[in-house]
Amino acid sequence: MKMSVFMSEEKLVSEAIDTLMDRLGAVEANRFLSLPKKKRMESVKRHQLWQSRLEKDQFLGSIFGEQS
């Protein structure tokens, strides 16, 4: 069994950028690296939004099964 050795973060970044440049070219690699990150919604707000759209009877029925 081959032992895995982690490369340093500097080496990892360098290898990743080299790979992007080789595969995508300079323009597309730069475009990829410049993509904006989507801002995550804070978990409580996300949960409150989910709850506001929730249909209670349908939700509970899907969990516990329709009861007569």
All heavy atoms as TSV, in Angstrom:
chain	resi	resn	atom	element	x	y	z
A	1	MET	N	N	0.841	-1.173	0.000
A	1	MET	CA	C	0.000	0.000	0.000
A	1	MET	C	C	0.886	1.237	0.000
A	1	MET	O	O	1.799	1.354	0.811
A	1	MET	CB	C	-0.913	-0.035	1.221
A	1	MET	CG	C	-1.828	1.114	1.344
A	1	MET	SD	S	-2.926	0.781	2.745
A	1	MET	CE	C	-4.006	2.115	2.589
A	2	LYS	N	N	0.607	2.176	-0.918
A	2	LYS	CA	C	1.414	3.373	-1.039
A	2	LYS	C	C	1.007	4.406	0.011
A	2	LYS	O	O	-0.169	4.683	0.197
A	2	LYS	CB	C	1.246	3.969	-2.435
A	2	LYS	CG	C	2.143	5.138	-2.695
A	2	LYS	CD	C	1.987	5.635	-4.115
A	2	LYS	CE	C	2.846	6.852	-4.317
A	2	LYS	NZ	N	2.641	7.445	-5.623
A	3	MET	N	N	1.976	4.957	0.685
A	3	MET	CA	C	1.707	5.964	1.706
A	3	MET	C	C	1.488	7.315	1.031
A	3	MET	O	O	2.242	7.705	0.150
A	3	MET	CB	C	2.872	6.037	2.675
A	3	MET	CG	C	2.701	7.006	3.792
A	3	MET	SD	S	4.170	6.979	4.814
A	3	MET	CE	C	3.431	6.955	6.402
A	4	SER	N	N	0.438	8.033	1.422
A	4	SER	CA	C	0.160	9.356	0.876
A	4	SER	C	C	0.940	10.405	1.643
A	4	SER	O	O	1.015	10.363	2.867
A	4	SER	CB	C	-1.337	9.676	0.973
A	4	SER	OG	O	-2.065	8.812	0.154
A	5	VAL	N	N	1.500	11.337	0.906
A	5	VAL	CA	C	2.217	12.446	1.519
A	5	VAL	C	C	1.578	13.722	1.004
A	5	VAL	O	O	1.419	13.912	-0.195
A	5	VAL	CB	C	3.718	12.412	1.151
A	5	VAL	CG1	C	4.443	13.604	1.737
A	5	VAL	CG2	C	4.349	11.112	1.608
A	6	PHE	N	N	1.169	14.591	1.916
A	6	PHE	CA	C	0.563	15.860	1.532
A	6	PHE	C	C	1.646	16.855	1.170
A	6	PHE	O	O	2.651	16.973	1.869
A	6	PHE	CB	C	-0.290	16.430	2.668
A	6	PHE	CG	C	-1.529	15.645	2.938
A	6	PHE	CD1	C	-1.634	14.848	4.057
A	6	PHE	CD2	C	-2.603	15.700	2.065
A	6	PHE	CE1	C	-2.783	14.123	4.305
A	6	PHE	CE2	C	-3.749	14.980	2.299
A	6	PHE	CZ	C	-3.840	14.195	3.418
A	7	MET	N	N	1.410	17.584	0.074
A	7	MET	CA	C	2.351	18.636	-0.299
A	7	MET	C	C	2.015	19.897	0.491
A	7	MET	O	O	0.908	20.030	1.017
A	7	MET	CB	C	2.315	18.887	-1.810
A	7	MET	CG	C	0.997	19.323	-2.374
A	7	MET	SD	S	1.024	19.617	-4.157
A	7	MET	CE	C	0.865	17.967	-4.803
A	8	SER	N	N	2.945	20.794	0.555
A	8	SER	CA	C	2.712	22.052	1.278
A	8	SER	C	C	1.621	22.852	0.569
A	8	SER	O	O	1.345	22.636	-0.618
A	8	SER	CB	C	4.000	22.877	1.340
A	8	SER	OG	O	4.316	23.365	0.046
A	9	GLU	N	N	1.012	23.780	1.287
A	9	GLU	CA	C	-0.038	24.602	0.684
A	9	GLU	C	C	0.507	25.427	-0.477
A	9	GLU	O	O	-0.169	25.582	-1.496
A	9	GLU	CB	C	-0.670	25.512	1.742
A	9	GLU	CG	C	-1.568	24.774	2.698
A	9	GLU	CD	C	-2.283	25.698	3.671
A	9	GLU	OE1	O	-2.345	26.918	3.418
A	9	GLU	OE2	O	-2.784	25.192	4.683
A	10	GLU	N	N	1.716	25.940	-0.339
A	10	GLU	CA	C	2.323	26.725	-1.413
A	10	GLU	C	C	2.483	25.877	-2.667
A	10	GLU	O	O	2.177	26.319	-3.782
A	10	GLU	CB	C	3.683	27.282	-0.977
A	10	GLU	CG	C	3.606	28.309	0.132
A	10	GLU	CD	C	3.500	27.689	1.528
A	10	GLU	OE1	O	3.783	26.472	1.689
A	10	GLU	OE2	O	3.112	28.417	2.448
A	11	LYS	N	N	2.946	24.651	-2.493
A	11	LYS	CA	C	3.135	23.742	-3.624
A	11	LYS	C	C	1.785	23.363	-4.231
A	11	LYS	O	O	1.639	23.313	-5.455
A	11	LYS	CB	C	3.887	22.493	-3.149
A	11	LYS	CG	C	4.050	21.415	-4.163
A	11	LYS	CD	C	5.237	21.664	-5.040
A	11	LYS	CE	C	5.468	20.431	-5.908
A	11	LYS	NZ	N	6.100	20.755	-7.143
A	12	LEU	N	N	0.797	23.131	-3.395
A	12	LEU	CA	C	-0.543	22.782	-3.862
A	12	LEU	C	C	-1.130	23.900	-4.722
A	12	LEU	O	O	-1.640	23.659	-5.811
A	12	LEU	CB	C	-1.461	22.492	-2.672
A	12	LEU	CG	C	-2.911	22.167	-2.995
A	12	LEU	CD1	C	-3.012	20.882	-3.815
A	12	LEU	CD2	C	-3.706	22.049	-1.715
A	13	VAL	N	N	-1.020	25.134	-4.239
A	13	VAL	CA	C	-1.540	26.290	-4.995
A	13	VAL	C	C	-0.792	26.434	-6.314
A	13	VAL	O	O	-1.391	26.637	-7.371
A	13	VAL	CB	C	-1.449	27.585	-4.149
A	13	VAL	CG1	C	-1.730	28.811	-4.998
A	13	VAL	CG2	C	-2.426	27.510	-2.980
A	14	SER	N	N	0.516	26.305	-6.258
A	14	SER	CA	C	1.323	26.427	-7.465
A	14	SER	C	C	0.947	25.362	-8.496
A	14	SER	O	O	0.768	25.659	-9.680
A	14	SER	CB	C	2.801	26.308	-7.101
A	14	SER	OG	O	3.594	26.353	-8.255
A	15	GLU	N	N	0.816	24.121	-8.065
A	15	GLU	CA	C	0.441	23.029	-8.968
A	15	GLU	C	C	-0.963	23.251	-9.542
A	15	GLU	O	O	-1.202	23.010	-10.724
A	15	GLU	CB	C	0.488	21.685	-8.233
A	15	GLU	CG	C	1.876	21.238	-7.847
A	15	GLU	CD	C	2.677	20.730	-9.030
A	15	GLU	OE1	O	2.086	20.137	-9.960
A	15	GLU	OE2	O	3.904	20.928	-9.015
A	16	ALA	N	N	-1.895	23.703	-8.701
A	16	ALA	CA	C	-3.270	23.924	-9.156
A	16	ALA	C	C	-3.322	25.034	-10.204
A	16	ALA	O	O	-3.996	24.900	-11.229
A	16	ALA	CB	C	-4.164	24.275	-7.966
A	17	ILE	N	N	-2.597	26.122	-9.970
A	17	ILE	CA	C	-2.587	27.223	-10.935
A	17	ILE	C	C	-1.919	26.785	-12.237
A	17	ILE	O	O	-2.415	27.094	-13.328
A	17	ILE	CB	C	-1.914	28.475	-10.338
A	17	ILE	CG1	C	-2.833	29.051	-9.251
A	17	ILE	CG2	C	-1.620	29.520	-11.404
A	17	ILE	CD1	C	-2.267	30.198	-8.481
A	18	ASP	N	N	-0.827	26.041	-12.134
A	18	ASP	CA	C	-0.175	25.525	-13.344
A	18	ASP	C	C	-1.130	24.642	-14.141
A	18	ASP	O	O	-1.190	24.728	-15.371
A	18	ASP	CB	C	1.090	24.744	-12.990
A	18	ASP	CG	C	2.226	25.634	-12.503
A	18	ASP	OD1	O	2.151	26.862	-12.705
A	18	ASP	OD2	O	3.190	25.082	-11.918
A	19	THR	N	N	-1.869	23.797	-13.452
A	19	THR	CA	C	-2.833	22.906	-14.120
A	19	THR	C	C	-3.941	23.710	-14.788
A	19	THR	O	O	-4.311	23.442	-15.938
A	19	THR	CB	C	-3.428	21.906	-13.112
A	19	THR	OG1	O	-2.362	21.149	-12.532
A	19	THR	CG2	C	-4.407	20.972	-13.783
A	20	LEU	N	N	-4.468	24.709	-14.088
A	20	LEU	CA	C	-5.496	25.566	-14.677
A	20	LEU	C	C	-4.965	26.270	-15.928
A	20	LEU	O	O	-5.648	26.329	-16.955
A	20	LEU	CB	C	-5.971	26.620	-13.667
A	20	LEU	CG	C	-6.900	26.148	-12.567
A	20	LEU	CD1	C	-7.083	27.257	-11.534
A	20	LEU	CD2	C	-8.240	25.725	-13.134
A	21	MET	N	N	-3.766	26.789	-15.836
A	21	MET	CA	C	-3.172	27.501	-16.976
A	21	MET	C	C	-2.976	26.559	-18.156
A	21	MET	O	O	-3.262	26.922	-19.296
A	21	MET	CB	C	-1.836	28.126	-16.571
A	21	MET	CG	C	-1.955	29.211	-15.526
A	21	MET	SD	S	-2.624	30.730	-16.167
A	21	MET	CE	C	-1.204	31.382	-16.983
A	22	ASP	N	N	-2.488	25.349	-17.880
A	22	ASP	CA	C	-2.258	24.372	-18.955
A	22	ASP	C	C	-3.563	23.953	-19.615
A	22	ASP	O	O	-3.638	23.822	-20.833
A	22	ASP	CB	C	-1.545	23.128	-18.419
A	22	ASP	CG	C	-0.094	23.398	-18.048
A	22	ASP	OD1	O	0.453	24.437	-18.466
A	22	ASP	OD2	O	0.479	22.553	-17.332
A	23	ARG	N	N	-4.595	23.710	-18.799
A	23	ARG	CA	C	-5.857	23.174	-19.318
A	23	ARG	C	C	-6.782	24.243	-19.889
A	23	ARG	O	O	-7.478	24.006	-20.861
A	23	ARG	CB	C	-6.590	22.396	-18.227
A	23	ARG	CG	C	-5.841	21.214	-17.657
A	23	ARG	CD	C	-5.933	20.022	-18.526
A	23	ARG	NE	N	-7.335	19.623	-18.574
A	23	ARG	CZ	C	-7.777	18.598	-19.254
A	23	ARG	NH1	N	-6.961	17.864	-19.930
A	23	ARG	NH2	N	-9.045	18.307	-19.256
A	24	LEU	N	N	-6.810	25.416	-19.254
A	24	LEU	CA	C	-7.774	26.445	-19.646
A	24	LEU	C	C	-7.163	27.612	-20.402
A	24	LEU	O	O	-7.878	28.333	-21.094
A	24	LEU	CB	C	-8.487	26.998	-18.399
A	24	LEU	CG	C	-9.270	26.007	-17.558
A	24	LEU	CD1	C	-9.825	26.698	-16.324
A	24	LEU	CD2	C	-10.385	25.380	-18.360
A	25	GLY	N	N	-5.891	27.830	-20.217
A	25	GLY	CA	C	-5.258	29.018	-20.779
A	25	GLY	C	C	-5.323	30.157	-19.772
A	25	GLY	O	O	-6.078	30.110	-18.796
A	26	ALA	N	N	-4.530	31.189	-20.029
A	26	ALA	CA	C	-4.387	32.284	-19.059
A	26	ALA	C	C	-5.690	33.030	-18.809
A	26	ALA	O	O	-6.043	33.324	-17.664
A	26	ALA	CB	C	-3.309	33.252	-19.526
A	27	VAL	N	N	-6.431	33.329	-19.876
A	27	VAL	CA	C	-7.642	34.134	-19.728
A	27	VAL	C	C	-8.702	33.380	-18.929
A	27	VAL	O	O	-9.269	33.911	-17.960
A	27	VAL	CB	C	-8.196	34.564	-21.107
A	27	VAL	CG1	C	-9.549	35.236	-20.953
A	27	VAL	CG2	C	-7.208	35.483	-21.810
A	28	GLU	N	N	-8.984	32.144	-19.307
A	28	GLU	CA	C	-10.025	31.376	-18.613
A	28	GLU	C	C	-9.602	30.990	-17.199
A	28	GLU	O	O	-10.428	30.946	-16.284
A	28	GLU	CB	C	-10.406	30.132	-19.423
A	28	GLU	CG	C	-11.100	30.446	-20.731
A	28	GLU	CD	C	-12.411	31.197	-20.545
A	28	GLU	OE1	O	-13.170	30.913	-19.623
A	28	GLU	OE2	O	-12.671	32.106	-21.353
A	29	ALA	N	N	-8.321	30.719	-16.986
A	29	ALA	CA	C	-7.841	30.423	-15.633
A	29	ALA	C	C	-8.037	31.633	-14.734
A	29	ALA	O	O	-8.521	31.514	-13.603
A	29	ALA	CB	C	-6.371	30.009	-15.666
A	30	ASN	N	N	-7.695	32.817	-15.241
A	30	ASN	CA	C	-7.887	34.046	-14.469
A	30	ASN	C	C	-9.367	34.297	-14.225
A	30	ASN	O	O	-9.769	34.703	-13.126
A	30	ASN	CB	C	-7.255	35.237	-15.189
A	30	ASN	CG	C	-7.257	36.474	-14.330
A	30	ASN	OD1	O	-6.920	36.414	-13.158
A	30	ASN	ND2	N	-7.639	37.586	-14.914
A	31	ARG	N	N	-10.180	34.056	-15.241
A	31	ARG	CA	C	-11.636	34.226	-15.085
A	31	ARG	C	C	-12.171	33.301	-13.996
A	31	ARG	O	O	-12.969	33.702	-13.150
A	31	ARG	CB	C	-12.313	33.928	-16.424
A	31	ARG	CG	C	-13.775	34.171	-16.426
A	31	ARG	CD	C	-14.338	34.012	-17.835
A	31	ARG	NE	N	-15.725	33.661	-17.713
A	31	ARG	CZ	C	-16.290	32.600	-18.249
A	31	ARG	NH1	N	-15.600	31.779	-18.990
A	31	ARG	NH2	N	-17.556	32.356	-18.064
A	32	PHE	N	N	-11.721	32.045	-14.008
A	32	PHE	CA	C	-12.154	31.086	-12.994
A	32	PHE	C	C	-11.742	31.547	-11.592
A	32	PHE	O	O	-12.543	31.513	-10.655
A	32	PHE	CB	C	-11.554	29.708	-13.289
A	32	PHE	CG	C	-11.813	28.712	-12.201
A	32	PHE	CD1	C	-13.052	28.103	-12.065
A	32	PHE	CD2	C	-10.808	28.384	-11.296
A	32	PHE	CE1	C	-13.293	27.194	-11.053
A	32	PHE	CE2	C	-11.041	27.475	-10.285
A	32	PHE	CZ	C	-12.289	26.878	-10.162
A	33	LEU	N	N	-10.507	31.977	-11.458
A	33	LEU	CA	C	-10.015	32.401	-10.148
A	33	LEU	C	C	-10.692	33.681	-9.654
A	33	LEU	O	O	-10.711	33.953	-8.457
A	33	LEU	CB	C	-8.497	32.598	-10.196
A	33	LEU	CG	C	-7.689	31.316	-10.405
A	33	LEU	CD1	C	-6.237	31.645	-10.663
A	33	LEU	CD2	C	-7.842	30.379	-9.220
A	34	SER	N	N	-11.270	34.452	-10.579
A	34	SER	CA	C	-11.917	35.715	-10.223
A	34	SER	C	C	-13.421	35.597	-10.024
A	34	SER	O	O	-14.078	36.601	-9.726
A	34	SER	CB	C	-11.658	36.752	-11.317
A	34	SER	OG	O	-10.282	36.972	-11.455
A	35	LEU	N	N	-13.970	34.401	-10.200
A	35	LEU	CA	C	-15.417	34.242	-10.027
A	35	LEU	C	C	-15.829	34.667	-8.628
A	35	LEU	O	O	-15.169	34.302	-7.644
A	35	LEU	CB	C	-15.834	32.779	-10.243
A	35	LEU	CG	C	-15.807	32.269	-11.674
A	35	LEU	CD1	C	-16.060	30.756	-11.698
A	35	LEU	CD2	C	-16.834	32.983	-12.520
A	36	PRO	N	N	-16.903	35.428	-8.511
A	36	PRO	CA	C	-17.343	35.838	-7.167
A	36	PRO	C	C	-17.910	34.646	-6.409
A	36	PRO	O	O	-18.525	33.754	-6.989
A	36	PRO	CB	C	-18.441	36.869	-7.447
A	36	PRO	CG	C	-18.920	36.561	-8.818
A	36	PRO	CD	C	-17.764	35.960	-9.561
A	37	LYS	N	N	-17.661	34.643	-5.142
A	37	LYS	CA	C	-18.202	33.585	-4.288
A	37	LYS	C	C	-19.601	33.979	-3.858
A	37	LYS	O	O	-19.852	35.130	-3.505
A	37	LYS	CB	C	-17.322	33.375	-3.062
A	37	LYS	CG	C	-15.974	32.841	-3.429
A	37	LYS	CD	C	-15.132	32.582	-2.217
A	37	LYS	CE	C	-13.850	31.935	-2.684
A	37	LYS	NZ	N	-12.710	32.270	-1.933
A	38	LYS	N	N	-20.522	33.017	-3.907
A	38	LYS	CA	C	-21.879	33.291	-3.444
A	38	LYS	C	C	-21.843	33.424	-1.935
A	38	LYS	O	O	-21.235	32.620	-1.234
A	38	LYS	CB	C	-22.822	32.152	-3.833
A	38	LYS	CG	C	-23.062	32.062	-5.311
A	38	LYS	CD	C	-24.055	30.968	-5.626
A	38	LYS	CE	C	-24.288	30.885	-7.113
A	38	LYS	NZ	N	-25.201	29.818	-7.467
A	39	LYS	N	N	-22.494	34.447	-1.448
A	39	LYS	CA	C	-22.544	34.665	-0.011
A	39	LYS	C	C	-23.545	33.698	0.599
A	39	LYS	O	O	-24.669	33.564	0.123
A	39	LYS	CB	C	-22.954	36.109	0.291
A	39	LYS	CG	C	-22.863	36.460	1.735
A	39	LYS	CD	C	-23.172	37.919	1.974
A	39	LYS	CE	C	-23.123	38.220	3.455
A	39	LYS	NZ	N	-23.478	39.591	3.739
A	40	ARG	N	N	-23.103	33.005	1.625
A	40	ARG	CA	C	-23.990	32.065	2.302
A	40	ARG	C	C	-24.950	32.810	3.214
A	40	ARG	O	O	-24.570	33.761	3.890
A	40	ARG	CB	C	-23.180	31.082	3.139
A	40	ARG	CG	C	-22.464	30.055	2.300
A	40	ARG	CD	C	-21.831	29.033	3.180
A	40	ARG	NE	N	-22.794	28.554	4.147
A	40	ARG	CZ	C	-22.975	27.297	4.457
A	40	ARG	NH1	N	-22.256	26.390	3.885
A	40	ARG	NH2	N	-23.864	26.942	5.355
A	41	MET	N	N	-26.176	32.340	3.212
A	41	MET	CA	C	-27.170	32.914	4.109
A	41	MET	C	C	-26.912	32.365	5.515
A	41	MET	O	O	-26.598	31.184	5.665
A	41	MET	CB	C	-28.576	32.508	3.637
A	41	MET	CG	C	-29.679	33.205	4.377
A	41	MET	SD	S	-31.345	32.657	3.871
A	41	MET	CE	C	-31.350	32.994	2.141
A	42	GLU	N	N	-27.006	33.214	6.493
A	42	GLU	CA	C	-26.824	32.798	7.876
A	42	GLU	C	C	-27.834	31.699	8.194
A	42	GLU	O	O	-28.980	31.739	7.744
A	42	GLU	CB	C	-26.999	34.032	8.769
A	42	GLU	CG	C	-26.492	33.861	10.167
A	42	GLU	CD	C	-27.580	33.396	11.099
A	42	GLU	OE1	O	-28.704	33.887	10.994
A	42	GLU	OE2	O	-27.287	32.528	11.923
A	43	SER	N	N	-27.437	30.693	8.939
A	43	SER	CA	C	-28.246	29.484	9.119
A	43	SER	C	C	-29.604	29.745	9.764
A	43	SER	O	O	-30.594	29.115	9.389
A	43	SER	CB	C	-27.476	28.438	9.912
A	43	SER	OG	O	-27.194	28.900	11.213
A	44	VAL	N	N	-29.697	30.659	10.723
A	44	VAL	CA	C	-30.989	30.930	11.360
A	44	VAL	C	C	-31.946	31.569	10.354
A	44	VAL	O	O	-33.115	31.184	10.253
A	44	VAL	CB	C	-30.819	31.825	12.612
A	44	VAL	CG1	C	-32.173	32.254	13.164
A	44	VAL	CG2	C	-30.017	31.105	13.678
A	45	LYS	N	N	-31.426	32.521	9.559
A	45	LYS	CA	C	-32.271	33.153	8.543
A	45	LYS	C	C	-32.712	32.132	7.508
A	45	LYS	O	O	-33.848	32.144	7.054
A	45	LYS	CB	C	-31.524	34.299	7.858
A	45	LYS	CG	C	-31.374	35.507	8.732
A	45	LYS	CD	C	-30.702	36.623	7.975
A	45	LYS	CE	C	-30.530	37.831	8.886
A	45	LYS	NZ	N	-29.863	38.932	8.208
A	46	ARG	N	N	-31.792	31.232	7.113
A	46	ARG	CA	C	-32.126	30.198	6.139
A	46	ARG	C	C	-33.224	29.286	6.695
A	46	ARG	O	O	-34.172	28.944	6.017
A	46	ARG	CB	C	-30.873	29.394	5.778
A	46	ARG	CG	C	-31.094	28.380	4.692
A	46	ARG	CD	C	-29.813	27.674	4.284
A	46	ARG	NE	N	-29.230	26.904	5.358
A	46	ARG	CZ	C	-28.053	27.125	5.912
A	46	ARG	NH1	N	-27.295	28.121	5.486
A	46	ARG	NH2	N	-27.602	26.354	6.878
A	47	HIS	N	N	-33.121	28.928	7.961
A	47	HIS	CA	C	-34.124	28.063	8.586
A	47	HIS	C	C	-35.469	28.781	8.704
A	47	HIS	O	O	-36.520	28.186	8.450
A	47	HIS	CB	C	-33.637	27.606	9.966
A	47	HIS	CG	C	-34.508	26.579	10.590
A	47	HIS	ND1	N	-34.515	25.260	10.183
A	47	HIS	CD2	C	-35.425	26.672	11.570
A	47	HIS	CE1	C	-35.397	24.592	10.909
A	47	HIS	NE2	N	-35.965	25.419	11.754
A	48	GLN	N	N	-35.449	30.054	9.075
A	48	GLN	CA	C	-36.688	30.823	9.177
A	48	GLN	C	C	-37.366	30.952	7.822
A	48	GLN	O	O	-38.595	30.845	7.721
A	48	GLN	CB	C	-36.416	32.201	9.770
A	48	GLN	CG	C	-36.077	32.157	11.243
A	48	GLN	CD	C	-35.599	33.492	11.794
A	48	GLN	OE1	O	-35.160	34.370	11.043
A	48	GLN	NE2	N	-35.669	33.645	13.111
A	49	LEU	N	N	-36.590	31.157	6.769
A	49	LEU	CA	C	-37.145	31.232	5.425
A	49	LEU	C	C	-37.780	29.891	5.043
A	49	LEU	O	O	-38.884	29.842	4.508
A	49	LEU	CB	C	-36.060	31.612	4.419
A	49	LEU	CG	C	-36.485	31.712	2.966
A	49	LEU	CD1	C	-37.553	32.793	2.793
A	49	LEU	CD2	C	-35.280	32.001	2.089
A	50	TRP	N	N	-37.089	28.794	5.337
A	50	TRP	CA	C	-37.622	27.451	5.063
A	50	TRP	C	C	-38.941	27.250	5.815
A	50	TRP	O	O	-39.918	26.781	5.241
A	50	TRP	CB	C	-36.597	26.395	5.465
A	50	TRP	CG	C	-37.111	25.004	5.398
A	50	TRP	CD1	C	-37.304	24.245	4.280
A	50	TRP	CD2	C	-37.512	24.192	6.502
A	50	TRP	NE1	N	-37.796	23.011	4.613
A	50	TRP	CE2	C	-37.943	22.949	5.978
A	50	TRP	CE3	C	-37.544	24.387	7.874
A	50	TRP	CZ2	C	-38.390	21.920	6.783
A	50	TRP	CZ3	C	-37.988	23.351	8.674
A	50	TRP	CH2	C	-38.407	22.142	8.133
A	51	GLN	N	N	-38.957	27.627	7.094
A	51	GLN	CA	C	-40.177	27.459	7.888
A	51	GLN	C	C	-41.326	28.305	7.349
A	51	GLN	O	O	-42.478	27.876	7.380
A	51	GLN	CB	C	-39.922	27.830	9.354
A	51	GLN	CG	C	-39.193	26.776	10.126
A	51	GLN	CD	C	-38.998	27.189	11.570
A	51	GLN	OE1	O	-38.766	28.360	11.883
A	51	GLN	NE2	N	-39.085	26.222	12.467
A	52	SER	N	N	-41.046	29.500	6.872
A	52	SER	CA	C	-42.110	30.377	6.384
A	52	SER	C	C	-42.791	29.807	5.145
A	52	SER	O	O	-43.948	30.107	4.874
A	52	SER	CB	C	-41.561	31.778	6.083
A	52	SER	OG	O	-40.743	31.763	4.927
A	53	ARG	N	N	-42.078	28.989	4.392
A	53	ARG	CA	C	-42.639	28.379	3.176
A	53	ARG	C	C	-43.202	26.983	3.415
A	53	ARG	O	O	-43.745	26.364	2.508
A	53	ARG	CB	C	-41.560	28.285	2.109
A	53	ARG	CG	C	-41.031	29.623	1.682
A	53	ARG	CD	C	-39.905	29.453	0.710
A	53	ARG	NE	N	-39.411	30.739	0.248
A	53	ARG	CZ	C	-38.289	30.894	-0.409
A	53	ARG	NH1	N	-37.531	29.856	-0.699
A	53	ARG	NH2	N	-37.905	32.092	-0.797
A	54	LEU	N	N	-43.074	26.498	4.619
A	54	LEU	CA	C	-43.454	25.129	4.957
A	54	LEU	C	C	-44.965	24.967	5.087
A	54	LEU	O	O	-45.632	25.793	5.708
A	54	LEU	CB	C	-42.781	24.751	6.280
A	54	LEU	CG	C	-42.931	23.324	6.757
A	54	LEU	CD1	C	-42.253	22.364	5.785
A	54	LEU	CD2	C	-42.298	23.185	8.127
A	55	GLU	N	N	-45.471	23.927	4.500
A	55	GLU	CA	C	-46.873	23.560	4.693
A	55	GLU	C	C	-46.892	22.481	5.757
A	55	GLU	O	O	-46.530	21.331	5.507
A	55	GLU	CB	C	-47.473	23.060	3.379
A	55	GLU	CG	C	-47.360	24.080	2.284
A	55	GLU	CD	C	-48.635	24.225	1.500
A	55	GLU	OE1	O	-49.642	23.591	1.857
A	55	GLU	OE2	O	-48.608	24.986	0.537
A	56	LYS	N	N	-47.288	22.862	6.959
A	56	LYS	CA	C	-47.156	22.008	8.146
A	56	LYS	C	C	-47.800	20.643	7.962
A	56	LYS	O	O	-47.161	19.615	8.202
A	56	LYS	CB	C	-47.759	22.720	9.355
A	56	LYS	CG	C	-47.614	21.942	10.637
A	56	LYS	CD	C	-48.222	22.710	11.797
A	56	LYS	CE	C	-49.282	21.865	12.435
A	56	LYS	NZ	N	-50.035	22.504	13.459
A	57	ASP	N	N	-49.065	20.588	7.566
A	57	ASP	CA	C	-49.762	19.304	7.454
A	57	ASP	C	C	-49.111	18.395	6.420
A	57	ASP	O	O	-48.945	17.202	6.643
A	57	ASP	CB	C	-51.239	19.517	7.120
A	57	ASP	CG	C	-51.988	20.197	8.260
A	57	ASP	OD1	O	-51.548	20.051	9.426
A	57	ASP	OD2	O	-52.985	20.886	7.988
A	58	GLN	N	N	-48.724	18.967	5.295
A	58	GLN	CA	C	-48.074	18.179	4.248
A	58	GLN	C	C	-46.718	17.666	4.735
A	58	GLN	O	O	-46.361	16.511	4.522
A	58	GLN	CB	C	-47.903	19.030	2.999
A	58	GLN	CG	C	-47.260	18.295	1.846
A	58	GLN	CD	C	-47.070	19.208	0.637
A	58	GLN	OE1	O	-47.407	20.388	0.675
A	58	GLN	NE2	N	-46.531	18.656	-0.419
A	59	PHE	N	N	-45.972	18.518	5.417
A	59	PHE	CA	C	-44.656	18.149	5.926
A	59	PHE	C	C	-44.761	17.019	6.952
A	59	PHE	O	O	-44.073	16.017	6.860
A	59	PHE	CB	C	-43.972	19.373	6.530
A	59	PHE	CG	C	-42.631	19.065	7.164
A	59	PHE	CD1	C	-41.545	18.762	6.381
A	59	PHE	CD2	C	-42.481	19.111	8.536
A	59	PHE	CE1	C	-40.323	18.485	6.965
A	59	PHE	CE2	C	-41.269	18.841	9.126
A	59	PHE	CZ	C	-40.173	18.534	8.342
A	60	LEU	N	N	-45.638	17.201	7.931
A	60	LEU	CA	C	-45.792	16.172	8.960
A	60	LEU	C	C	-46.338	14.883	8.379
A	60	LEU	O	O	-45.945	13.787	8.782
A	60	LEU	CB	C	-46.700	16.689	10.091
A	60	LEU	CG	C	-46.105	17.833	10.917
A	60	LEU	CD1	C	-47.132	18.335	11.929
A	60	LEU	CD2	C	-44.828	17.416	11.606
A	61	GLY	N	N	-47.231	14.991	7.375
A	61	GLY	CA	C	-47.736	13.805	6.707
A	61	GLY	C	C	-46.638	13.036	5.997
A	61	GLY	O	O	-46.631	11.802	5.981
A	62	SER	N	N	-45.680	13.772	5.419
A	62	SER	CA	C	-44.592	13.090	4.724
A	62	SER	C	C	-43.648	12.391	5.687
A	62	SER	O	O	-43.015	11.400	5.341
A	62	SER	CB	C	-43.805	14.082	3.862
A	62	SER	OG	O	-43.074	14.981	4.671
A	63	ILE	N	N	-43.584	12.872	6.916
A	63	ILE	CA	C	-42.713	12.248	7.903
A	63	ILE	C	C	-43.415	11.086	8.618
A	63	ILE	O	O	-42.880	9.992	8.721
A	63	ILE	CB	C	-42.241	13.287	8.951
A	63	ILE	CG1	C	-41.347	14.299	8.285
A	63	ILE	CG2	C	-41.511	12.606	10.106
A	63	ILE	CD1	C	-40.934	15.445	9.163
A	64	PHE	N	N	-44.617	11.351	9.112
A	64	PHE	CA	C	-45.311	10.366	9.929
A	64	PHE	C	C	-46.346	9.566	9.156
A	64	PHE	O	O	-46.972	8.682	9.715
A	64	PHE	CB	C	-45.985	11.061	11.120
A	64	PHE	CG	C	-44.994	11.770	12.014
A	64	PHE	CD1	C	-44.974	13.152	12.062
A	64	PHE	CD2	C	-44.093	11.061	12.767
A	64	PHE	CE1	C	-44.069	13.820	12.878
A	64	PHE	CE2	C	-43.185	11.707	13.577
A	64	PHE	CZ	C	-43.166	13.089	13.635
A	65	GLY	N	N	-46.542	9.889	7.901
A	65	GLY	CA	C	-47.544	9.203	7.101
A	65	GLY	C	C	-48.919	9.807	7.381
A	65	GLY	O	O	-49.168	10.369	8.445
A	66	GLU	N	N	-49.756	9.742	6.377
A	66	GLU	CA	C	-51.120	10.270	6.541
A	66	GLU	C	C	-51.862	9.423	7.581
A	66	GLU	O	O	-51.883	8.212	7.498
A	66	GLU	CB	C	-51.861	10.219	5.203
A	66	GLU	CG	C	-51.235	11.102	4.143
A	66	GLU	CD	C	-51.240	12.589	4.503
A	66	GLU	OE1	O	-52.203	13.039	5.153
A	66	GLU	OE2	O	-50.286	13.283	4.147
A	67	GLN	N	N	-52.403	10.091	8.560
A	67	GLN	CA	C	-53.148	9.383	9.608
A	67	GLN	C	C	-54.623	9.771	9.517
A	67	GLN	O	O	-54.954	10.922	9.315
A	67	GLN	CB	C	-52.595	9.749	10.985
A	67	GLN	CG	C	-51.154	9.303	11.167
A	67	GLN	CD	C	-50.606	9.669	12.528
A	67	GLN	OE1	O	-51.286	10.325	13.319
A	67	GLN	NE2	N	-49.404	9.245	12.787
A	68	SER	N	N	-55.475	8.780	9.660
A	68	SER	CA	C	-56.905	9.069	9.597
A	68	SER	C	C	-57.493	9.243	10.963
A	68	SER	O	O	-57.015	8.826	11.942
A	68	SER	CB	C	-57.702	7.980	8.918
A	68	SER	OG	O	-56.964	7.021	8.274
